[in-house]
Amino acid sequence: MANSLLAAIFSFFIPGLGQFYCGSFLKGLLVFIGSFVVGFIAIIVPVIGWLIALLYWIWNICDAYSSAK
């Protein structure tokens, strides 16, 4: 059983690492790749893109936390 707080901390610094830590390797890889896509959108459409990036980052942390439970 993975530590939920540790999974959230991992995903705070590197998106997808918390999911990877919990054993969801494919999900962690997809979240990691998705962070680059969202980052690219944030560069192209600054205001909306940054909001989307922030929401994606928060979702990533919450998902890692809940995946560890």
PDB file of N, H, CA, C and O in Angstrom:
ATOM      1  N   MET A   1       0.851  -1.180   0.000  1.00  0.00           N
ATOM      2  CA  MET A   1       0.000   0.000   0.000  1.00  0.00           C
ATOM      3  C   MET A   1       0.897   1.243   0.000  1.00  0.00           C
ATOM      4  O   MET A   1       1.821   1.367   0.804  1.00  0.00           O
ATOM      5  N   ALA A   2       0.599   2.137  -0.909  1.00  0.00           N
ATOM      6  H   ALA A   2      -0.152   2.036  -1.562  1.00  0.00           H
ATOM      7  CA  ALA A   2       1.397   3.350  -1.059  1.00  0.00           C
ATOM      8  C   ALA A   2       0.942   4.420  -0.068  1.00  0.00           C
ATOM      9  O   ALA A   2      -0.223   4.467   0.326  1.00  0.00           O
ATOM     10  N   ASN A   3       1.863   5.257   0.316  1.00  0.00           N
ATOM     11  H   ASN A   3       2.810   5.219  -0.004  1.00  0.00           H
ATOM     12  CA  ASN A   3       1.567   6.375   1.204  1.00  0.00           C
ATOM     13  C   ASN A   3       0.930   7.492   0.376  1.00  0.00           C
ATOM     14  O   ASN A   3       1.544   7.990  -0.568  1.00  0.00           O
ATOM     15  N   SER A   4      -0.313   7.893   0.728  1.00  0.00           N
ATOM     16  H   SER A   4      -0.812   7.489   1.495  1.00  0.00           H
ATOM     17  CA  SER A   4      -1.027   8.881  -0.084  1.00  0.00           C
ATOM     18  C   SER A   4      -0.369  10.254  -0.069  1.00  0.00           C
ATOM     19  O   SER A   4      -0.325  10.926  -1.099  1.00  0.00           O
ATOM     20  N   LEU A   5       0.139  10.675   1.071  1.00  0.00           N
ATOM     21  H   LEU A   5       0.104  10.128   1.908  1.00  0.00           H
ATOM     22  CA  LEU A   5       0.788  11.983   1.139  1.00  0.00           C
ATOM     23  C   LEU A   5       2.061  11.998   0.295  1.00  0.00           C
ATOM     24  O   LEU A   5       2.348  12.983  -0.385  1.00  0.00           O
ATOM     25  N   LEU A   6       2.811  10.921   0.339  1.00  0.00           N
ATOM     26  H   LEU A   6       2.578  10.121   0.891  1.00  0.00           H
ATOM     27  CA  LEU A   6       4.033  10.832  -0.455  1.00  0.00           C
ATOM     28  C   LEU A   6       3.708  10.834  -1.950  1.00  0.00           C
ATOM     29  O   LEU A   6       4.417  11.459  -2.739  1.00  0.00           O
ATOM     30  N   ALA A   7       2.644  10.141  -2.336  1.00  0.00           N
ATOM     31  H   ALA A   7       2.069   9.634  -1.694  1.00  0.00           H
ATOM     32  CA  ALA A   7       2.224  10.133  -3.741  1.00  0.00           C
ATOM     33  C   ALA A   7       1.846  11.536  -4.202  1.00  0.00           C
ATOM     34  O   ALA A   7       2.189  11.940  -5.313  1.00  0.00           O
ATOM     35  N   ALA A   8       1.140  12.280  -3.350  1.00  0.00           N
ATOM     36  H   ALA A   8       0.861  11.952  -2.448  1.00  0.00           H
ATOM     37  CA  ALA A   8       0.754  13.653  -3.691  1.00  0.00           C
ATOM     38  C   ALA A   8       1.985  14.550  -3.810  1.00  0.00           C
ATOM     39  O   ALA A   8       2.055  15.398  -4.699  1.00  0.00           O
ATOM     40  N   ILE A   9       2.941  14.364  -2.923  1.00  0.00           N
ATOM     41  H   ILE A   9       2.884  13.676  -2.200  1.00  0.00           H
ATOM     42  CA  ILE A   9       4.172  15.168  -2.977  1.00  0.00           C
ATOM     43  C   ILE A   9       4.956  14.860  -4.250  1.00  0.00           C
ATOM     44  O   ILE A   9       5.475  15.768  -4.899  1.00  0.00           O
ATOM     45  N   PHE A  10       5.040  13.583  -4.604  1.00  0.00           N
ATOM     46  H   PHE A  10       4.618  12.845  -4.077  1.00  0.00           H
ATOM     47  CA  PHE A  10       5.722  13.213  -5.848  1.00  0.00           C
ATOM     48  C   PHE A  10       5.070  13.901  -7.044  1.00  0.00           C
ATOM     49  O   PHE A  10       5.761  14.448  -7.904  1.00  0.00           O
ATOM     50  N   SER A  11       3.730  13.874  -7.097  1.00  0.00           N
ATOM     51  H   SER A  11       3.169  13.430  -6.398  1.00  0.00           H
ATOM     52  CA  SER A  11       3.026  14.484  -8.221  1.00  0.00           C
ATOM     53  C   SER A  11       3.065  16.000  -8.177  1.00  0.00           C
ATOM     54  O   SER A  11       2.903  16.651  -9.209  1.00  0.00           O
ATOM     55  N   PHE A  12       3.274  16.568  -7.010  1.00  0.00           N
ATOM     56  H   PHE A  12       3.406  16.039  -6.172  1.00  0.00           H
ATOM     57  CA  PHE A  12       3.429  18.016  -6.901  1.00  0.00           C
ATOM     58  C   PHE A  12       4.654  18.473  -7.693  1.00  0.00           C
ATOM     59  O   PHE A  12       4.614  19.494  -8.380  1.00  0.00           O
ATOM     60  N   PHE A  13       5.736  17.710  -7.591  1.00  0.00           N
ATOM     61  H   PHE A  13       5.768  16.881  -7.033  1.00  0.00           H
ATOM     62  CA  PHE A  13       6.979  18.093  -8.251  1.00  0.00           C
ATOM     63  C   PHE A  13       7.082  17.592  -9.687  1.00  0.00           C
ATOM     64  O   PHE A  13       7.556  18.318 -10.561  1.00  0.00           O
ATOM     65  N   ILE A  14       6.643  16.361  -9.940  1.00  0.00           N
ATOM     66  H   ILE A  14       6.258  15.772  -9.230  1.00  0.00           H
ATOM     67  CA  ILE A  14       6.701  15.798 -11.294  1.00  0.00           C
ATOM     68  C   ILE A  14       5.350  15.154 -11.594  1.00  0.00           C
ATOM     69  O   ILE A  14       5.008  14.132 -10.999  1.00  0.00           O
ATOM     70  N   PRO A  15       4.581  15.742 -12.510  1.00  0.00           N
ATOM     71  CA  PRO A  15       3.263  15.180 -12.825  1.00  0.00           C
ATOM     72  C   PRO A  15       3.372  13.723 -13.273  1.00  0.00           C
ATOM     73  O   PRO A  15       4.194  13.380 -14.123  1.00  0.00           O
ATOM     74  N   GLY A  16       2.535  12.880 -12.690  1.00  0.00           N
ATOM     75  H   GLY A  16       1.867  13.158 -12.000  1.00  0.00           H
ATOM     76  CA  GLY A  16       2.509  11.465 -13.040  1.00  0.00           C
ATOM     77  C   GLY A  16       3.373  10.590 -12.153  1.00  0.00           C
ATOM     78  O   GLY A  16       3.195   9.372 -12.125  1.00  0.00           O
ATOM     79  N   LEU A  17       4.302  11.186 -11.432  1.00  0.00           N
ATOM     80  H   LEU A  17       4.448  12.175 -11.455  1.00  0.00           H
ATOM     81  CA  LEU A  17       5.198  10.389 -10.589  1.00  0.00           C
ATOM     82  C   LEU A  17       4.442   9.750  -9.427  1.00  0.00           C
ATOM     83  O   LEU A  17       4.771   8.638  -9.014  1.00  0.00           O
ATOM     84  N   GLY A  18       3.446  10.433  -8.901  1.00  0.00           N
ATOM     85  H   GLY A  18       3.179  11.336  -9.236  1.00  0.00           H
ATOM     86  CA  GLY A  18       2.638   9.859  -7.825  1.00  0.00           C
ATOM     87  C   GLY A  18       1.843   8.653  -8.290  1.00  0.00           C
ATOM     88  O   GLY A  18       1.731   7.664  -7.566  1.00  0.00           O
ATOM     89  N   GLN A  19       1.289   8.728  -9.501  1.00  0.00           N
ATOM     90  H   GLN A  19       1.381   9.531 -10.090  1.00  0.00           H
ATOM     91  CA  GLN A  19       0.561   7.594 -10.061  1.00  0.00           C
ATOM     92  C   GLN A  19       1.520   6.436 -10.321  1.00  0.00           C
ATOM     93  O   GLN A  19       1.188   5.276 -10.078  1.00  0.00           O
ATOM     94  N   PHE A  20       2.700   6.762 -10.812  1.00  0.00           N
ATOM     95  H   PHE A  20       2.970   7.704 -11.009  1.00  0.00           H
ATOM     96  CA  PHE A  20       3.723   5.749 -11.052  1.00  0.00           C
ATOM     97  C   PHE A  20       4.122   5.075  -9.746  1.00  0.00           C
ATOM     98  O   PHE A  20       4.292   3.857  -9.701  1.00  0.00           O
ATOM     99  N   TYR A  21       4.270   5.855  -8.694  1.00  0.00           N
ATOM    100  H   TYR A  21       4.131   6.845  -8.731  1.00  0.00           H
ATOM    101  CA  TYR A  21       4.610   5.346  -7.365  1.00  0.00           C
ATOM    102  C   TYR A  21       3.534   4.392  -6.849  1.00  0.00           C
ATOM    103  O   TYR A  21       3.839   3.426  -6.150  1.00  0.00           O
ATOM    104  N   CYS A  22       2.275   4.667  -7.194  1.00  0.00           N
ATOM    105  H   CYS A  22       2.027   5.452  -7.762  1.00  0.00           H
ATOM    106  CA  CYS A  22       1.163   3.819  -6.748  1.00  0.00           C
ATOM    107  C   CYS A  22       1.025   2.544  -7.572  1.00  0.00           C
ATOM    108  O   CYS A  22       0.197   1.692  -7.250  1.00  0.00           O
ATOM    109  N   GLY A  23       1.812   2.401  -8.614  1.00  0.00           N
ATOM    110  H   GLY A  23       2.485   3.093  -8.876  1.00  0.00           H
ATOM    111  CA  GLY A  23       1.762   1.201  -9.434  1.00  0.00           C
ATOM    112  C   GLY A  23       0.979   1.360 -10.719  1.00  0.00           C
ATOM    113  O   GLY A  23       0.885   0.415 -11.502  1.00  0.00           O
ATOM    114  N   SER A  24       0.415   2.529 -10.953  1.00  0.00           N
ATOM    115  H   SER A  24       0.491   3.297 -10.317  1.00  0.00           H
ATOM    116  CA  SER A  24      -0.324   2.788 -12.195  1.00  0.00           C
ATOM    117  C   SER A  24       0.658   3.360 -13.218  1.00  0.00           C
ATOM    118  O   SER A  24       0.706   4.568 -13.451  1.00  0.00           O
ATOM    119  N   PHE A  25       1.434   2.464 -13.819  1.00  0.00           N
ATOM    120  H   PHE A  25       1.395   1.483 -13.630  1.00  0.00           H
ATOM    121  CA  PHE A  25       2.511   2.902 -14.695  1.00  0.00           C
ATOM    122  C   PHE A  25       1.999   3.587 -15.955  1.00  0.00           C
ATOM    123  O   PHE A  25       2.516   4.636 -16.340  1.00  0.00           O
ATOM    124  N   LEU A  26       0.992   3.012 -16.600  1.00  0.00           N
ATOM    125  H   LEU A  26       0.572   2.160 -16.288  1.00  0.00           H
ATOM    126  CA  LEU A  26       0.452   3.613 -17.820  1.00  0.00           C
ATOM    127  C   LEU A  26      -0.210   4.956 -17.519  1.00  0.00           C
ATOM    128  O   LEU A  26      -0.024   5.923 -18.257  1.00  0.00           O
ATOM    129  N   LYS A  27      -0.975   5.011 -16.442  1.00  0.00           N
ATOM    130  H   LYS A  27      -1.126   4.225 -15.843  1.00  0.00           H
ATOM    131  CA  LYS A  27      -1.637   6.262 -16.059  1.00  0.00           C
ATOM    132  C   LYS A  27      -0.596   7.335 -15.743  1.00  0.00           C
ATOM    133  O   LYS A  27      -0.755   8.488 -16.144  1.00  0.00           O
ATOM    134  N   GLY A  28       0.456   6.969 -15.036  1.00  0.00           N
ATOM    135  H   GLY A  28       0.586   6.033 -14.710  1.00  0.00           H
ATOM    136  CA  GLY A  28       1.519   7.922 -14.727  1.00  0.00           C
ATOM    137  C   GLY A  28       2.199   8.447 -15.976  1.00  0.00           C
ATOM    138  O   GLY A  28       2.500   9.637 -16.074  1.00  0.00           O
ATOM    139  N   LEU A  29       2.440   7.565 -16.925  1.00  0.00           N
ATOM    140  H   LEU A  29       2.196   6.599 -16.846  1.00  0.00           H
ATOM    141  CA  LEU A  29       3.058   7.975 -18.183  1.00  0.00           C
ATOM    142  C   LEU A  29       2.138   8.910 -18.961  1.00  0.00           C
ATOM    143  O   LEU A  29       2.593   9.909 -19.519  1.00  0.00           O
ATOM    144  N   LEU A  30       0.850   8.589 -19.001  1.00  0.00           N
ATOM    145  H   LEU A  30       0.481   7.777 -18.548  1.00  0.00           H
ATOM    146  CA  LEU A  30      -0.106   9.435 -19.716  1.00  0.00           C
ATOM    147  C   LEU A  30      -0.250  10.803 -19.054  1.00  0.00           C
ATOM    148  O   LEU A  30      -0.358  11.816 -19.746  1.00  0.00           O
ATOM    149  N   VAL A  31      -0.252  10.841 -17.735  1.00  0.00           N
ATOM    150  H   VAL A  31      -0.164  10.018 -17.174  1.00  0.00           H
ATOM    151  CA  VAL A  31      -0.324  12.125 -17.026  1.00  0.00           C
ATOM    152  C   VAL A  31       0.939  12.942 -17.302  1.00  0.00           C
ATOM    153  O   VAL A  31       0.861  14.155 -17.499  1.00  0.00           O
ATOM    154  N   PHE A  32       2.087  12.292 -17.318  1.00  0.00           N
ATOM    155  H   PHE A  32       2.150  11.307 -17.158  1.00  0.00           H
ATOM    156  CA  PHE A  32       3.347  12.980 -17.592  1.00  0.00           C
ATOM    157  C   PHE A  32       3.353  13.571 -19.001  1.00  0.00           C
ATOM    158  O   PHE A  32       3.717  14.731 -19.191  1.00  0.00           O
ATOM    159  N   ILE A  33       2.951  12.773 -19.979  1.00  0.00           N
ATOM    160  H   ILE A  33       2.655  11.830 -19.825  1.00  0.00           H
ATOM    161  CA  ILE A  33       2.879  13.257 -21.364  1.00  0.00           C
ATOM    162  C   ILE A  33       1.826  14.355 -21.490  1.00  0.00           C
ATOM    163  O   ILE A  33       2.032  15.347 -22.188  1.00  0.00           O
ATOM    164  N   GLY A  34       0.697  14.167 -20.807  1.00  0.00           N
ATOM    165  H   GLY A  34       0.529  13.361 -20.239  1.00  0.00           H
ATOM    166  CA  GLY A  34      -0.362  15.176 -20.832  1.00  0.00           C
ATOM    167  C   GLY A  34       0.093  16.513 -20.287  1.00  0.00           C
ATOM    168  O   GLY A  34      -0.386  17.557 -20.728  1.00  0.00           O
ATOM    169  N   SER A  35       1.008  16.497 -19.338  1.00  0.00           N
ATOM    170  H   SER A  35       1.398  15.649 -18.979  1.00  0.00           H
ATOM    171  CA  SER A  35       1.498  17.760 -18.781  1.00  0.00           C
ATOM    172  C   SER A  35       2.266  18.565 -19.827  1.00  0.00           C
ATOM    173  O   SER A  35       2.241  19.796 -19.801  1.00  0.00           O
ATOM    174  N   PHE A  36       2.945  17.886 -20.743  1.00  0.00           N
ATOM    175  H   PHE A  36       2.965  16.886 -20.765  1.00  0.00           H
ATOM    176  CA  PHE A  36       3.625  18.594 -21.824  1.00  0.00           C
ATOM    177  C   PHE A  36       2.618  19.192 -22.805  1.00  0.00           C
ATOM    178  O   PHE A  36       2.804  20.305 -23.298  1.00  0.00           O
ATOM    179  N   VAL A  37       1.557  18.447 -23.080  1.00  0.00           N
ATOM    180  H   VAL A  37       1.406  17.543 -22.679  1.00  0.00           H
ATOM    181  CA  VAL A  37       0.502  18.950 -23.966  1.00  0.00           C
ATOM    182  C   VAL A  37      -0.156  20.181 -23.347  1.00  0.00           C
ATOM    183  O   VAL A  37      -0.350  21.194 -24.019  1.00  0.00           O
ATOM    184  N   VAL A  38      -0.494  20.086 -22.071  1.00  0.00           N
ATOM    185  H   VAL A  38      -0.336  19.263 -21.526  1.00  0.00           H
ATOM    186  CA  VAL A  38      -1.119  21.216 -21.379  1.00  0.00           C
ATOM    187  C   VAL A  38      -0.147  22.395 -21.306  1.00  0.00           C
ATOM    188  O   VAL A  38      -0.564  23.545 -21.447  1.00  0.00           O
ATOM    189  N   GLY A  39       1.115  22.131 -21.091  1.00  0.00           N
ATOM    190  H   GLY A  39       1.454  21.197 -20.976  1.00  0.00           H
ATOM    191  CA  GLY A  39       2.116  23.194 -21.079  1.00  0.00           C
ATOM    192  C   GLY A  39       2.237  23.887 -22.427  1.00  0.00           C
ATOM    193  O   GLY A  39       2.410  25.104 -22.496  1.00  0.00           O
ATOM    194  N   PHE A  40       2.148  23.110 -23.492  1.00  0.00           N
ATOM    195  H   PHE A  40       2.008  22.121 -23.436  1.00  0.00           H
ATOM    196  CA  PHE A  40       2.185  23.677 -24.840  1.00  0.00           C
ATOM    197  C   PHE A  40       0.968  24.567 -25.081  1.00  0.00           C
ATOM    198  O   PHE A  40       1.084  25.640 -25.673  1.00  0.00           O
ATOM    199  N   ILE A  41      -0.199  24.115 -24.618  1.00  0.00           N
ATOM    200  H   ILE A  41      -0.293  23.243 -24.137  1.00  0.00           H
ATOM    201  CA  ILE A  41      -1.417  24.925 -24.732  1.00  0.00           C
ATOM    202  C   ILE A  41      -1.255  26.221 -23.938  1.00  0.00           C
ATOM    203  O   ILE A  41      -1.697  27.280 -24.384  1.00  0.00           O
ATOM    204  N   ALA A  42      -0.630  26.143 -22.775  1.00  0.00           N
ATOM    205  H   ALA A  42      -0.271  25.283 -22.413  1.00  0.00           H
ATOM    206  CA  ALA A  42      -0.419  27.336 -21.945  1.00  0.00           C
ATOM    207  C   ALA A  42       0.478  28.355 -22.639  1.00  0.00           C
ATOM    208  O   ALA A  42       0.341  29.558 -22.417  1.00  0.00           O
ATOM    209  N   ILE A  43       1.386  27.882 -23.469  1.00  0.00           N
ATOM    210  H   ILE A  43       1.498  26.904 -23.649  1.00  0.00           H
ATOM    211  CA  ILE A  43       2.257  28.798 -24.206  1.00  0.00           C
ATOM    212  C   ILE A  43       1.496  29.453 -25.359  1.00  0.00           C
ATOM    213  O   ILE A  43       1.659  30.645 -25.620  1.00  0.00           O
ATOM    214  N   ILE A  44       0.668  28.671 -26.043  1.00  0.00           N
ATOM    215  H   ILE A  44       0.536  27.703 -25.831  1.00  0.00           H
ATOM    216  CA  ILE A  44      -0.060  29.185 -27.204  1.00  0.00           C
ATOM    217  C   ILE A  44      -1.186  30.135 -26.795  1.00  0.00           C
ATOM    218  O   ILE A  44      -1.353  31.198 -27.393  1.00  0.00           O
ATOM    219  N   VAL A  45      -1.950  29.754 -25.784  1.00  0.00           N
ATOM    220  H   VAL A  45      -1.815  28.890 -25.299  1.00  0.00           H
ATOM    221  CA  VAL A  45      -3.087  30.559 -25.320  1.00  0.00           C
ATOM    222  C   VAL A  45      -2.824  30.913 -23.856  1.00  0.00           C
ATOM    223  O   VAL A  45      -3.286  30.203 -22.963  1.00  0.00           O
ATOM    224  N   PRO A  46      -2.097  31.987 -23.597  1.00  0.00           N
ATOM    225  CA  PRO A  46      -1.596  32.253 -22.249  1.00  0.00           C
ATOM    226  C   PRO A  46      -2.624  32.257 -21.118  1.00  0.00           C
ATOM    227  O   PRO A  46      -2.455  31.499 -20.163  1.00  0.00           O
ATOM    228  N   VAL A  47      -3.652  33.050 -21.175  1.00  0.00           N
ATOM    229  H   VAL A  47      -3.789  33.666 -21.951  1.00  0.00           H
ATOM    230  CA  VAL A  47      -4.540  33.186 -20.014  1.00  0.00           C
ATOM    231  C   VAL A  47      -5.335  31.907 -19.772  1.00  0.00           C
ATOM    232  O   VAL A  47      -5.295  31.352 -18.674  1.00  0.00           O
ATOM    233  N   ILE A  48      -6.041  31.447 -20.767  1.00  0.00           N
ATOM    234  H   ILE A  48      -6.073  31.899 -21.659  1.00  0.00           H
ATOM    235  CA  ILE A  48      -6.836  30.219 -20.628  1.00  0.00           C
ATOM    236  C   ILE A  48      -5.914  29.013 -20.436  1.00  0.00           C
ATOM    237  O   ILE A  48      -6.211  28.114 -19.649  1.00  0.00           O
ATOM    238  N   GLY A  49      -4.812  29.002 -21.151  1.00  0.00           N
ATOM    239  H   GLY A  49      -4.571  29.733 -21.790  1.00  0.00           H
ATOM    240  CA  GLY A  49      -3.868  27.894 -21.050  1.00  0.00           C
ATOM    241  C   GLY A  49      -3.291  27.729 -19.658  1.00  0.00           C
ATOM    242  O   GLY A  49      -3.138  26.606 -19.176  1.00  0.00           O
ATOM    243  N   TRP A  50      -2.967  28.847 -19.004  1.00  0.00           N
ATOM    244  H   TRP A  50      -3.092  29.759 -19.396  1.00  0.00           H
ATOM    245  CA  TRP A  50      -2.425  28.765 -17.641  1.00  0.00           C
ATOM    246  C   TRP A  50      -3.474  28.277 -16.660  1.00  0.00           C
ATOM    247  O   TRP A  50      -3.163  27.554 -15.713  1.00  0.00           O
ATOM    248  N   LEU A  51      -4.721  28.676 -16.889  1.00  0.00           N
ATOM    249  H   LEU A  51      -4.973  29.264 -17.658  1.00  0.00           H
ATOM    250  CA  LEU A  51      -5.806  28.188 -16.032  1.00  0.00           C
ATOM    251  C   LEU A  51      -5.989  26.683 -16.210  1.00  0.00           C
ATOM    252  O   LEU A  51      -6.153  25.950 -15.235  1.00  0.00           O
ATOM    253  N   ILE A  52      -5.960  26.234 -17.455  1.00  0.00           N
ATOM    254  H   ILE A  52      -5.827  26.830 -18.247  1.00  0.00           H
ATOM    255  CA  ILE A  52      -6.067  24.796 -17.732  1.00  0.00           C
ATOM    256  C   ILE A  52      -4.887  24.052 -17.107  1.00  0.00           C
ATOM    257  O   ILE A  52      -5.063  22.985 -16.520  1.00  0.00           O
ATOM    258  N   ALA A  53      -3.689  24.615 -17.235  1.00  0.00           N
ATOM    259  H   ALA A  53      -3.546  25.482 -17.712  1.00  0.00           H
ATOM    260  CA  ALA A  53      -2.497  23.978 -16.658  1.00  0.00           C
ATOM    261  C   ALA A  53      -2.598  23.885 -15.141  1.00  0.00           C
ATOM    262  O   ALA A  53      -2.232  22.866 -14.554  1.00  0.00           O
ATOM    263  N   LEU A  54      -3.089  24.936 -14.510  1.00  0.00           N
ATOM    264  H   LEU A  54      -3.386  25.763 -14.987  1.00  0.00           H
ATOM    265  CA  LEU A  54      -3.248  24.926 -13.053  1.00  0.00           C
ATOM    266  C   LEU A  54      -4.256  23.864 -12.619  1.00  0.00           C
ATOM    267  O   LEU A  54      -4.009  23.116 -11.673  1.00  0.00           O
ATOM    268  N   LEU A  55      -5.386  23.803 -13.311  1.00  0.00           N
ATOM    269  H   LEU A  55      -5.586  24.410 -14.079  1.00  0.00           H
ATOM    270  CA  LEU A  55      -6.406  22.799 -12.978  1.00  0.00           C
ATOM    271  C   LEU A  55      -5.889  21.383 -13.215  1.00  0.00           C
ATOM    272  O   LEU A  55      -6.177  20.479 -12.431  1.00  0.00           O
ATOM    273  N   TYR A  56      -5.131  21.185 -14.288  1.00  0.00           N
ATOM    274  H   TYR A  56      -4.897  21.919 -14.925  1.00  0.00           H
ATOM    275  CA  TYR A  56      -4.550  19.873 -14.581  1.00  0.00           C
ATOM    276  C   TYR A  56      -3.558  19.473 -13.491  1.00  0.00           C
ATOM    277  O   TYR A  56      -3.540  18.320 -13.061  1.00  0.00           O
ATOM    278  N   TRP A  57      -2.739  20.415 -13.046  1.00  0.00           N
ATOM    279  H   TRP A  57      -2.753  21.352 -13.396  1.00  0.00           H
ATOM    280  CA  TRP A  57      -1.751  20.150 -12.002  1.00  0.00           C
ATOM    281  C   TRP A  57      -2.435  19.779 -10.688  1.00  0.00           C
ATOM    282  O   TRP A  57      -2.020  18.839 -10.010  1.00  0.00           O
ATOM    283  N   ILE A  58      -3.495  20.526 -10.330  1.00  0.00           N
ATOM    284  H   ILE A  58      -3.832  21.289 -10.881  1.00  0.00           H
ATOM    285  CA  ILE A  58      -4.246  20.220  -9.104  1.00  0.00           C
ATOM    286  C   ILE A  58      -4.913  18.855  -9.219  1.00  0.00           C
ATOM    287  O   ILE A  58      -4.877  18.063  -8.277  1.00  0.00           O
ATOM    288  N   TRP A  59      -5.525  18.576 -10.379  1.00  0.00           N
ATOM    289  H   TRP A  59      -5.553  19.219 -11.144  1.00  0.00           H
ATOM    290  CA  TRP A  59      -6.150  17.262 -10.586  1.00  0.00           C
ATOM    291  C   TRP A  59      -5.111  16.149 -10.440  1.00  0.00           C
ATOM    292  O   TRP A  59      -5.385  15.119  -9.825  1.00  0.00           O
ATOM    293  N   ASN A  60      -3.926  16.355 -11.002  1.00  0.00           N
ATOM    294  H   ASN A  60      -3.703  17.192 -11.502  1.00  0.00           H
ATOM    295  CA  ASN A  60      -2.852  15.366 -10.938  1.00  0.00           C
ATOM    296  C   ASN A  60      -2.492  15.040  -9.491  1.00  0.00           C
ATOM    297  O   ASN A  60      -2.330  13.870  -9.142  1.00  0.00           O
ATOM    298  N   ILE A  61      -2.368  16.055  -8.653  1.00  0.00           N
ATOM    299  H   ILE A  61      -2.500  17.005  -8.936  1.00  0.00           H
ATOM    300  CA  ILE A  61      -2.021  15.849  -7.246  1.00  0.00           C
ATOM    301  C   ILE A  61      -3.143  15.114  -6.516  1.00  0.00           C
ATOM    302  O   ILE A  61      -2.888  14.170  -5.769  1.00  0.00           O
ATOM    303  N   CYS A  62      -4.386  15.549  -6.733  1.00  0.00           N
ATOM    304  H   CYS A  62      -4.593  16.316  -7.340  1.00  0.00           H
ATOM    305  CA  CYS A  62      -5.537  14.904  -6.080  1.00  0.00           C
ATOM    306  C   CYS A  62      -5.700  13.460  -6.535  1.00  0.00           C
ATOM    307  O   CYS A  62      -6.039  12.587  -5.735  1.00  0.00           O
ATOM    308  N   ASP A  63      -5.461  13.208  -7.818  1.00  0.00           N
ATOM    309  H   ASP A  63      -5.186  13.917  -8.468  1.00  0.00           H
ATOM    310  CA  ASP A  63      -5.585  11.851  -8.340  1.00  0.00           C
ATOM    311  C   ASP A  63      -4.508  10.940  -7.754  1.00  0.00           C
ATOM    312  O   ASP A  63      -4.785   9.788  -7.421  1.00  0.00           O
ATOM    313  N   ALA A  64      -3.299  11.444  -7.628  1.00  0.00           N
ATOM    314  H   ALA A  64      -3.074  12.380  -7.899  1.00  0.00           H
ATOM    315  CA  ALA A  64      -2.225  10.644  -7.026  1.00  0.00           C
ATOM    316  C   ALA A  64      -2.556  10.317  -5.578  1.00  0.00           C
ATOM    317  O   ALA A  64      -2.337   9.195  -5.120  1.00  0.00           O
ATOM    318  N   TYR A  65      -3.083  11.301  -4.863  1.00  0.00           N
ATOM    319  H   TYR A  65      -3.261  12.212  -5.235  1.00  0.00           H
ATOM    320  CA  TYR A  65      -3.466  11.090  -3.463  1.00  0.00           C
ATOM    321  C   TYR A  65      -4.551  10.021  -3.350  1.00  0.00           C
ATOM    322  O   TYR A  65      -4.455   9.119  -2.518  1.00  0.00           O
ATOM    323  N   SER A  66      -5.584  10.126  -4.191  1.00  0.00           N
ATOM    324  H   SER A  66      -5.661  10.859  -4.867  1.00  0.00           H
ATOM    325  CA  SER A  66      -6.686   9.160  -4.117  1.00  0.00           C
ATOM    326  C   SER A  66      -6.289   7.790  -4.667  1.00  0.00           C
ATOM    327  O   SER A  66      -6.843   6.776  -4.243  1.00  0.00           O
ATOM    328  N   SER A  67      -5.353   7.742  -5.590  1.00  0.00           N
ATOM    329  H   SER A  67      -4.903   8.566  -5.935  1.00  0.00           H
ATOM    330  CA  SER A  67      -4.892   6.455  -6.121  1.00  0.00           C
ATOM    331  C   SER A  67      -4.137   5.652  -5.072  1.00  0.00           C
ATOM    332  O   SER A  67      -4.112   4.422  -5.125  1.00  0.00           O
ATOM    333  N   ALA A  68      -3.528   6.341  -4.125  1.00  0.00           N
ATOM    334  H   ALA A  68      -3.549   7.340  -4.082  1.00  0.00           H
ATOM    335  CA  ALA A  68      -2.750   5.658  -3.092  1.00  0.00           C
ATOM    336  C   ALA A  68      -3.624   5.090  -1.989  1.00  0.00           C
ATOM    337  O   ALA A  68      -3.168   4.244  -1.219  1.00  0.00           O
ATOM    338  N   LYS A  69      -4.855   5.531  -1.897  1.00  0.00           N
ATOM    339  H   LYS A  69      -5.225   6.218  -2.522  1.00  0.00           H
ATOM    340  CA  LYS A  69      -5.748   5.043  -0.832  1.00  0.00           C
ATOM    341  C   LYS A  69      -6.336   3.707  -1.171  1.00  0.00           C
ATOM    342  O   LYS A  69      -7.107   3.154  -0.387  1.00  0.00           O
TER     343      LYS A  69
END
